[in-house]
Amino acid sequence: MANGVNASPGLSFPRETFQKLTPGPFLHAHLKRPSPIRPNGRLPEQQRTPTVNAGSLTHSNGSAVVRCGDTAIVCGIRAEILLASDLPYPPSEDLDDDDLIEHLGLLVPNVELSTGCSPAHLPGNPPGTLAQSLTYRILALLHSSNIIDPSDLKITHLEAQTDEDLPDVGPRQVKKAYWTLYIDILAIALDGNAFDTAWMAVMAAFRDTILPKAYWDQDREMVLCSPRLAEAARLKLRDIPVASTFSIFSTASPLKRKDQAESWILADPDALEEENSKEALTVVLVSKHSAGGNMLRVEKSGGAVLDKVFTATCVRLAEARCRELSTMLEAV
Amino acid sequence: MQADRRRINAPAGGTAPPTFTFADHPDLLRRPTRTRKPDEHRKIFLRTGIVPSASGSAYYEVPPAKPAPSTGSLVPTSSSLKITCTVHGPRPLPRNAAFSPNLLLSTHVKFAPFATRQRRGYVRDASERDLGVHLETALRGVIIGDRWPKSGCEVVITVLEGEEDGWFGEGREKGGGWGMMSVLAECITVASAALVDAGIDCVDLVSGGTAALVKGEGGEGEAVVLDPAPAEHEVTAACVVAYLQSRDEITEMWMKGDAGDSTEGLMDQAVRAAVMSRTVLVEAVKEGLKVGGDVQPVNGAPKGGEGKGKDVDMTG
């Protein structure tokens, strides 16, 4: 590196050089001090405070920008209409209402990282492994959390009685179409912990989403929408789940005795910490837990360093984070 | 069309954008009018250094004219441009690449799916590739490429919100791609700021400008306006230039439509628009130097954050 030349004389390099050459030992050197502090200046259990900005995009039904440290993610939600008559496999009558969204695929999230947000994801290639896995994790979480009421997405029509009907049957509610929500998530800047930030951006954008009043026009046989803002309805969310990710940095190796290994939990990891930790744990909690449990999803990958004590610590931190962020999102 | 297996696709059956009916709400269908003077540029917000992991970056925005004029309509009447640009490099070319005595520049322009009134796909289409080529021509003329042999540099632009091709009330077919012209001018300006932020040597700051020949009030006569917003005018011809003010050079010119006799006048006005956006560009570049100037080394090392910079003993 060129800036090694004008550093102080002797055999010392600036810290950026160490960080680039030996990122693992660099991180370890920070953590093994008597009062561990991460290279980014945070305490091991300290999370970054996000900032949320909703409704800045003109052409979306709902949008949000979430910036968390050096990670910035934009989410835009566009609503389009899926006609019930176009469905190749219409839902059967006995399908549970909560499964409707998944059955029809009414939520279409996509994470795009190749926007030049980091040198590791340059455009011109199909979405990489990280982008694909983020997309599927978000889709799975959207389906399992049931935060959207399927009745918000239905466009129904009160069909008048015809001559063929039995005389005592009243007008029928017919599902004519469904709203499909395209959730496009673009990373503007990426510095670790893409999942938490992307999920938060999706939640903030959902809270900002307004669906126009749509009705079936009998004469033109199509769905029409009213452009008037006063007639439109805001999408209601049943809950605001919050995701918290932790990296576990460990010195454990097959060459060492197990009791010599040291490990640290790094909450809300940045790119350097993510690359040098083998294990990661994501806890998704719901904020309103009247029915007892509040744990929506736990994902754990990597080695076997994480034990019960560490997991309990992570869940405790995630609970605090969930309280803090859900109040923040409710204020948006 | 073959489904993209790496992304989540639209539900089987396909979806259509909502059709809004203005028959019951004629008051909501109002064409925006130009409130600024014919030779006045819209306000620009430009800032460098927004993506810390890239060597250079910049963000460009044309904020809406007033603080959110609430029309009571769900259908937006106008767009407010938002563009981010990142520069990655200069960095060594891959080992298998042929020798190049110059810096290899590659540009990439992509609209976000929610950038325009019509939803866009994730794969670049022909118009986005075309914009990329125009941008490359504009930037190639300013970069001093022979200072970085065997290196490559990527300029990546994401348009978060684009310009409209015309007024939506006239139907979709009417637009002649006029919005692309403004977007290109803005791409040139923002890429120039990002190149400076990345510390890549250039002969001058290049800035983009647009001018258009529009039909006058009531469809009579023609007038030249700077920085047109196509929703506000009936455009008959438009011109984009990439202009180097201190050398009085043009590195890229793109003209579309039938300008007739006023071709030269149109170009002159586009150059004037470029000079106006250059003043904003110069301010943004100066500000970027002031903020990160003494902390940040030129070669893309991490920029100084608040808690950073404490040295740690690394022995043992």
Chai-1 contact restraints between the chains, C-beta under 6 A:
chainA,res_idxA,chainB,res_idxB,connection_type,confidence,min_distance_angstrom,max_distance_angstrom,comment,restraint_id
A,A2,B,N299,contact,1.0,0.0,6.0,A-B,restraint_1
A,N3,B,P297,contact,1.0,0.0,6.0,A-B,restraint_2
A,R15,B,D311,contact,1.0,0.0,6.0,A-B,restraint_3
A,E16,B,A301,contact,1.0,0.0,6.0,A-B,restraint_4
A,A29,B,V312,contact,1.0,0.0,6.0,A-B,restraint_5
A,A29,B,M314,contact,1.0,0.0,6.0,A-B,restraint_6
A,H30,B,V312,contact,1.0,0.0,6.0,A-B,restraint_7
A,G41,B,G307,contact,1.0,0.0,6.0,A-B,restraint_8
A,G41,B,K308,contact,1.0,0.0,6.0,A-B,restraint_9
A,L57,B,F114,contact,1.0,0.0,6.0,A-B,restraint_10
A,L57,B,E161,contact,1.0,0.0,6.0,A-B,restraint_11
A,T58,B,P76,contact,1.0,0.0,6.0,A-B,restraint_12
A,T58,B,S79,contact,1.0,0.0,6.0,A-B,restraint_13
A,H59,B,F114,contact,1.0,0.0,6.0,A-B,restraint_14
A,H59,B,R117,contact,1.0,0.0,6.0,A-B,restraint_15
A,S60,B,F114,contact,1.0,0.0,6.0,A-B,restraint_16
A,D70,B,P52,contact,1.0,0.0,6.0,A-B,restraint_17
A,G76,B,F114,contact,1.0,0.0,6.0,A-B,restraint_18
A,R78,B,F114,contact,1.0,0.0,6.0,A-B,restraint_19
A,R78,B,R119,contact,1.0,0.0,6.0,A-B,restraint_20
A,E80,B,T15,contact,1.0,0.0,6.0,A-B,restraint_21
A,E80,B,P17,contact,1.0,0.0,6.0,A-B,restraint_22
A,I81,B,A16,contact,1.0,0.0,6.0,A-B,restraint_23
A,I81,B,P18,contact,1.0,0.0,6.0,A-B,restraint_24
A,L82,B,P11,contact,1.0,0.0,6.0,A-B,restraint_25
A,L82,B,G13,contact,1.0,0.0,6.0,A-B,restraint_26
A,L82,B,T15,contact,1.0,0.0,6.0,A-B,restraint_27
A,D86,B,G13,contact,1.0,0.0,6.0,A-B,restraint_28
A,L87,B,G13,contact,1.0,0.0,6.0,A-B,restraint_29
A,P88,B,A12,contact,1.0,0.0,6.0,A-B,restraint_30
A,L104,B,P11,contact,1.0,0.0,6.0,A-B,restraint_31
A,G105,B,P11,contact,1.0,0.0,6.0,A-B,restraint_32
A,V108,B,I8,contact,1.0,0.0,6.0,A-B,restraint_33
A,N110,B,R7,contact,1.0,0.0,6.0,A-B,restraint_34
A,N110,B,I8,contact,1.0,0.0,6.0,A-B,restraint_35
A,T115,B,T158,contact,1.0,0.0,6.0,A-B,restraint_36
A,G116,B,T86,contact,1.0,0.0,6.0,A-B,restraint_37
A,G116,B,V156,contact,1.0,0.0,6.0,A-B,restraint_38
A,S118,B,S53,contact,1.0,0.0,6.0,A-B,restraint_39
A,P119,B,H88,contact,1.0,0.0,6.0,A-B,restraint_40
A,P123,B,H108,contact,1.0,0.0,6.0,A-B,restraint_41
A,P123,B,V156,contact,1.0,0.0,6.0,A-B,restraint_42
A,P126,B,R6,contact,1.0,0.0,6.0,A-B,restraint_43
A,P127,B,R6,contact,1.0,0.0,6.0,A-B,restraint_44
A,Q132,B,R6,contact,1.0,0.0,6.0,A-B,restraint_45
A,T135,B,I8,contact,1.0,0.0,6.0,A-B,restraint_46
A,L139,B,I8,contact,1.0,0.0,6.0,A-B,restraint_47
A,T180,B,P11,contact,1.0,0.0,6.0,A-B,restraint_48
A,T180,B,T15,contact,1.0,0.0,6.0,A-B,restraint_49
A,D184,B,P113,contact,1.0,0.0,6.0,A-B,restraint_50
A,D184,B,F114,contact,1.0,0.0,6.0,A-B,restraint_51
A,L186,B,A112,contact,1.0,0.0,6.0,A-B,restraint_52
A,I188,B,T84,contact,1.0,0.0,6.0,A-B,restraint_53
A,A189,B,V51,contact,1.0,0.0,6.0,A-B,restraint_54
A,D191,B,S53,contact,1.0,0.0,6.0,A-B,restraint_55
A,P212,B,L74,contact,1.0,0.0,6.0,A-B,restraint_56
A,L224,B,T19,contact,1.0,0.0,6.0,A-B,restraint_57
A,L224,B,T21,contact,1.0,0.0,6.0,A-B,restraint_58
A,C225,B,P18,contact,1.0,0.0,6.0,A-B,restraint_59
A,C225,B,F20,contact,1.0,0.0,6.0,A-B,restraint_60
A,P227,B,F20,contact,1.0,0.0,6.0,A-B,restraint_61
A,P227,B,H25,contact,1.0,0.0,6.0,A-B,restraint_62
A,P227,B,L28,contact,1.0,0.0,6.0,A-B,restraint_63
A,P227,B,S73,contact,1.0,0.0,6.0,A-B,restraint_64
A,P227,B,L74,contact,1.0,0.0,6.0,A-B,restraint_65
A,P227,B,V75,contact,1.0,0.0,6.0,A-B,restraint_66
A,R228,B,H25,contact,1.0,0.0,6.0,A-B,restraint_67
A,L229,B,G72,contact,1.0,0.0,6.0,A-B,restraint_68
A,L229,B,L74,contact,1.0,0.0,6.0,A-B,restraint_69
A,A232,B,L74,contact,1.0,0.0,6.0,A-B,restraint_70
